[in-house]
């Protein structure tokens, strides 16, 4: 079995009579269009591949050699394939969501924005935002209701916004979930140099709520967490969006945050290795600059205190040197 590519899995599979017709056609006429592979997974042709297996036919394949796999999938499915408006909106909302965190998706224009997703789906920007609310907060049954046309996107999104709000701070209307709002605030801090309070205000969150989610977002961006810690952070992100207490979600990741940054450490999205190297360069650079210092007249007590601090610093550097020499062991 060839696995399906995540970019293709956004779209619904053929089922029932439509799939049976495809199997019959392939049995009668063979496969007219080969299966397209990307990263050793099926990028286009999942239904044809399934039908070939059902028909007992070995499907021909070829490897995608373009530079815009998202655009390719959209061209093959969103534009040409007969999907309902709800299915198109949900699919495009999922593509727009993929740009967050570690899952940046390239398109011919760089990143698929909500506006681009809406245009391709033939719906309004608000509809895509509502679809993102459903994907972020709906149960599988609720999402299926929308996909099957049993519920409209707007009423389902309204229902879910009420469900996740309750006694919690309200999810800002411009975002599908609390975590999405916090991510946008963190991006504003980095891109615009905003303070934490200003970043929280910009995305419509109080400082306390924003700070409760900020550590979760920054930890999710790291690539050096243990499997156990990453699972805890992912659970905290889910609870931040769905559970009753935002503070409880923040408390889940607090021990991990302290372990990485210290009790009052500066938060950074850098990996542990990069942050460690930066720290060593900072310390050694400061030590090298000591040669430029001119010692002024000092009292005996001042000299004694400074010499004690220097001995402690030299001992710490020797300890670090020893651990570096032996690979951190």
NUKOL-346412 format. One record per residue (C-alpha): residue number from 1; residue in one letter; chain; y, x, z. Coordinates in steps of 0.2 Angstrom, whole numbers, plus 2048, in hexadecimal, padded with zeros to 3 digits. Layout:
# residues N
k/r/c/c2/c1/c3
NUM/A/A/Y/X/Z;
...
//
This chain:
# residues 329
k/r/c/c2/c1/c3
1/X/A/800/800/800;
2/X/A/811/806/7FB;
3/X/A/81E/802/809;
4/X/A/82E/7F8/805;
5/X/A/83F/801/806;
6/X/A/84B/7FA/813;
7/X/A/858/7F7/806;
8/X/A/84B/7EB/7FD;
9/X/A/845/7E3/80D;
10/X/A/856/7DB/810;
11/X/A/851/7CF/802;
12/X/A/845/7C0/805;
13/X/A/834/7C1/7FD;
14/X/A/82D/7B4/7F1;
15/X/A/821/7A8/7F9;
16/X/A/816/799/7F5;
17/X/A/816/792/7E3;
18/X/A/823/79F/7DC;
19/X/A/818/7AD/7E2;
20/X/A/808/7A5/7DB;
21/X/A/811/7A3/7CA;
22/X/A/815/7B5/7CA;
23/X/A/803/7BA/7CE;
24/X/A/7FD/7AF/7BF;
25/X/A/80A/7B6/7B3;
26/X/A/805/7C8/7B7;
27/X/A/7F2/7C4/7B6;
28/X/A/7F6/7BC/7A4;
29/X/A/803/7C8/79D;
30/X/A/802/7D8/7A8;
31/X/A/811/7E0/7B1;
32/X/A/820/7E1/7A5;
33/X/A/82B/7EB/7B1;
34/X/A/825/7FA/7BB;
35/X/A/828/7FB/7CE;
36/X/A/837/805/7D3;
37/X/A/835/812/7E1;
38/X/A/842/81B/7EC;
39/X/A/83E/827/7FA;
40/X/A/82B/822/7F7;
41/X/A/82F/810/7FB;
42/X/A/831/801/7EF;
43/X/A/843/7FF/7EB;
44/X/A/840/7F1/7DF;
45/X/A/831/7E7/7DA;
46/X/A/82A/7E2/7EB;
47/X/A/824/7D1/7E4;
48/X/A/81D/7D8/7D4;
49/X/A/814/7E5/7DF;
50/X/A/80D/7D7/7EA;
51/X/A/808/7CD/7DB;
52/X/A/7FF/7DC/7D3;
53/X/A/7F5/7DF/7E3;
54/X/A/7F0/7CC/7E3;
55/X/A/7EC/7CD/7D0;
56/X/A/7E2/7DD/7D3;
57/X/A/7ED/7E7/7C7;
58/X/A/7F3/7F9/7CA;
59/X/A/806/7F8/7C8;
60/X/A/80F/806/7BE;
61/X/A/81D/80E/7C8;
62/X/A/82C/819/7C5;
63/X/A/839/822/7D0;
64/X/A/84B/81C/7D1;
65/X/A/856/82A/7CB;
66/X/A/867/823/7CD;
67/X/A/874/826/7DB;
68/X/A/878/814/7E1;
69/X/A/867/80C/7E8;
70/X/A/871/7FE/7F0;
71/X/A/87A/7FA/7E0;
72/X/A/869/7FA/7D7;
73/X/A/861/7EE/7E3;
74/X/A/870/7E3/7E2;
75/X/A/870/7E2/7CF;
76/X/A/85E/7DE/7CF;
77/X/A/85E/7D1/7DC;
78/X/A/86E/7CA/7E2;
79/X/A/876/7C9/7D1;
80/X/A/867/7C4/7C6;
81/X/A/85B/7BC/7D3;
82/X/A/85C/7AA/7D7;
83/X/A/860/7AA/7E9;
84/X/A/869/79C/7F3;
85/X/A/87B/79F/7F9;
86/X/A/874/7A1/80B;
87/X/A/867/7AE/806;
88/X/A/874/7B8/7FC;
89/X/A/880/7B7/80B;
90/X/A/873/7BD/818;
91/X/A/86D/7CB/80C;
92/X/A/87F/7D1/809;
93/X/A/883/7D0/81B;
94/X/A/874/7DB/81F;
95/X/A/87A/7E8/812;
96/X/A/88B/7E8/81A;
97/X/A/884/7EA/82B;
98/X/A/87A/7F9/825;
99/X/A/88A/804/824;
100/X/A/88B/804/837;
101/X/A/885/812/843;
102/X/A/878/81D/83A;
103/X/A/874/812/82C;
104/X/A/882/815/81F;
105/X/A/87E/80E/80E;
106/X/A/887/815/7FF;
107/X/A/88C/80B/7F1;
108/X/A/896/80F/7E1;
109/X/A/8A6/80C/7EB;
110/X/A/8A0/816/7FB;
111/X/A/89B/809/808;
112/X/A/897/7F7/806;
113/X/A/8A5/7EE/80F;
114/X/A/8A5/7DB/814;
115/X/A/8B1/7D7/806;
116/X/A/8A6/7E0/7F9;
117/X/A/896/7D7/801;
118/X/A/89F/7C6/800;
119/X/A/8A5/7C9/7EE;
120/X/A/893/7CE/7E8;
121/X/A/88C/7BE/7F1;
122/X/A/899/7B3/7EA;
123/X/A/89F/7AD/7FB;
124/X/A/8AE/7AF/807;
125/X/A/8B0/7BE/813;
126/X/A/8AF/7B2/821;
127/X/A/89D/7AC/81B;
128/X/A/897/7BE/81B;
129/X/A/89E/7C0/82D;
130/X/A/895/7B0/832;
131/X/A/885/7B7/82A;
132/X/A/887/7C7/834;
133/X/A/889/7BD/844;
134/X/A/878/7B4/840;
135/X/A/86F/7C4/83C;
136/X/A/875/7CC/84C;
137/X/A/873/7BE/858;
138/X/A/867/7B1/850;
139/X/A/854/7B0/854;
140/X/A/848/7B2/846;
141/X/A/846/79F/845;
142/X/A/859/79C/845;
143/X/A/85B/7A9/837;
144/X/A/84D/7A1/82D;
145/X/A/855/790/82F;
146/X/A/864/797/826;
147/X/A/85A/7A0/818;
148/X/A/850/790/815;
149/X/A/860/785/813;
150/X/A/85C/77B/823;
151/X/A/86C/780/82B;
152/X/A/87D/786/824;
153/X/A/884/797/827;
154/X/A/894/791/82F;
155/X/A/88C/785/83C;
156/X/A/87E/791/841;
157/X/A/88B/79F/844;
158/X/A/896/793/84E;
159/X/A/887/78F/859;
160/X/A/882/7A1/85B;
161/X/A/894/7A6/860;
162/X/A/893/799/86E;
163/X/A/882/79F/873;
164/X/A/887/7B1/875;
165/X/A/898/7AE/87D;
166/X/A/894/7A3/88C;
167/X/A/89C/7AB/89B;
168/X/A/89D/7BB/892;
169/X/A/8AC/7C1/889;
170/X/A/8AD/7B8/878;
171/X/A/8A7/7C2/869;
172/X/A/8B7/7C6/85F;
173/X/A/8B7/7BB/84F;
174/X/A/8B9/7C9/843;
175/X/A/8A8/7D0/849;
176/X/A/896/7CA/849;
177/X/A/892/7D1/85A;
178/X/A/899/7DA/869;
179/X/A/891/7EA/864;
180/X/A/899/7E9/852;
181/X/A/8AA/7E7/85A;
182/X/A/8A7/7F6/866;
183/X/A/8A1/801/857;
184/X/A/8B1/7FC/84E;
185/X/A/8BB/802/85D;
186/X/A/8B2/812/85E;
187/X/A/8B5/815/84B;
188/X/A/8C8/812/84E;
189/X/A/8C8/81E/85D;
190/X/A/8C2/82C/851;
191/X/A/8CB/827/841;
192/X/A/8DC/822/848;
193/X/A/8DC/82C/858;
194/X/A/8DE/81C/863;
195/X/A/8DC/81C/875;
196/X/A/8CD/813/87D;
197/X/A/8D8/804/883;
198/X/A/8E1/803/872;
199/X/A/8D0/803/869;
200/X/A/8C9/7F5/873;
201/X/A/8D9/7EB/870;
202/X/A/8D8/7EE/85E;
203/X/A/8C7/7E6/85C;
204/X/A/8CB/7D8/868;
205/X/A/8C2/7DE/878;
206/X/A/8C8/7E1/88A;
207/X/A/8C8/7F3/890;
208/X/A/8B9/7F0/89C;
209/X/A/8AF/7E7/88F;
210/X/A/8B2/7F5/882;
211/X/A/8AE/803/88E;
212/X/A/89E/7FA/893;
213/X/A/898/7FB/881;
214/X/A/8A0/80C/87C;
215/X/A/893/817/884;
216/X/A/885/80D/87B;
217/X/A/88D/80F/86A;
218/X/A/890/822/86D;
219/X/A/87E/824/873;
220/X/A/877/81B/864;
221/X/A/880/827/858;
222/X/A/878/836/860;
223/X/A/868/83E/858;
224/X/A/862/848/867;
225/X/A/85C/83A/873;
226/X/A/84A/839/878;
227/X/A/840/82B/872;
228/X/A/840/823/884;
229/X/A/853/825/885;
230/X/A/856/81E/874;
231/X/A/84B/80F/878;
232/X/A/856/80C/887;
233/X/A/866/80D/87E;
234/X/A/860/801/870;
235/X/A/85B/7F5/87D;
236/X/A/86C/7F6/885;
237/X/A/874/7F3/874;
238/X/A/869/7E3/872;
239/X/A/86E/7DD/884;
240/X/A/880/7E1/881;
241/X/A/87F/7D4/872;
242/X/A/874/7C8/87A;
243/X/A/872/7C8/88D;
244/X/A/87D/7C0/899;
245/X/A/884/7D0/8A1;
246/X/A/88D/7DD/897;
247/X/A/88E/7E8/8A6;
248/X/A/87C/7E8/8A8;
249/X/A/87A/7EF/897;
250/X/A/886/7FD/89B;
251/X/A/87D/801/8AB;
252/X/A/86D/803/8A1;
253/X/A/874/812/898;
254/X/A/87E/81A/8A6;
255/X/A/871/826/8AB;
256/X/A/86F/82C/899;
257/X/A/882/82E/897;
258/X/A/883/838/8A7;
259/X/A/875/843/8A2;
260/X/A/87D/847/891;
261/X/A/890/847/896;
262/X/A/890/849/8A8;
263/X/A/897/83C/8B5;
264/X/A/8A9/83E/8AE;
265/X/A/8A5/848/89E;
266/X/A/8AE/845/88D;
267/X/A/8A4/839/882;
268/X/A/8A0/841/871;
269/X/A/895/83B/863;
270/X/A/88F/84D/85F;
271/X/A/87D/851/861;
272/X/A/878/85B/870;
273/X/A/876/86C/866;
274/X/A/887/86A/85E;
275/X/A/88F/866/86E;
276/X/A/887/875/877;
277/X/A/88C/881/86A;
278/X/A/89E/87B/86B;
279/X/A/89D/87D/87E;
280/X/A/897/88F/87C;
281/X/A/8A5/893/870;
282/X/A/8B2/88C/87B;
283/X/A/8AC/895/88A;
284/X/A/8AA/8A6/882;
285/X/A/8BA/8A4/879;
286/X/A/8C3/8A1/889;
287/X/A/8BA/8B1/890;
288/X/A/8BF/8BB/881;
289/X/A/8D1/8B6/884;
290/X/A/8D1/8BD/896;
291/X/A/8D4/8CE/88E;
292/X/A/8E6/8C8/889;
293/X/A/8EA/8C3/89B;
294/X/A/8F7/8CD/8A5;
295/X/A/8F3/8CD/8B7;
296/X/A/902/8C9/8C2;
297/X/A/905/8CE/8D4;
298/X/A/8F9/8C4/8DE;
299/X/A/8F6/8C2/8F1;
300/X/A/8E6/8C8/8F9;
301/X/A/8E0/8B6/8FB;
302/X/A/8E3/8B2/8E9;
303/X/A/8DA/8C1/8E2;
304/X/A/8CB/8BD/8ED;
305/X/A/8CA/8AB/8E7;
306/X/A/8CC/8B0/8D5;
307/X/A/8BF/8BE/8D7;
308/X/A/8B3/8B1/8DE;
309/X/A/8B5/8A5/8D0;
310/X/A/8B3/8B3/8C3;
311/X/A/8A2/8B9/8CC;
312/X/A/89C/8A7/8CB;
313/X/A/8A1/8A6/8B9;
314/X/A/899/8B6/8B4;
315/X/A/889/8B0/8BD;
316/X/A/889/8A0/8B3;
317/X/A/88C/8A9/8A3;
318/X/A/87D/8B5/8A7;
319/X/A/872/8A6/8AB;
320/X/A/877/89E/89A;
321/X/A/874/8AE/891;
322/X/A/863/8B0/898;
323/X/A/85E/89E/893;
324/X/A/865/8A0/882;
325/X/A/85B/8B0/880;
326/X/A/84B/8A8/885;
327/X/A/84E/898/87A;
328/X/A/854/88D/889;
329/X/A/844/88F/893;
//
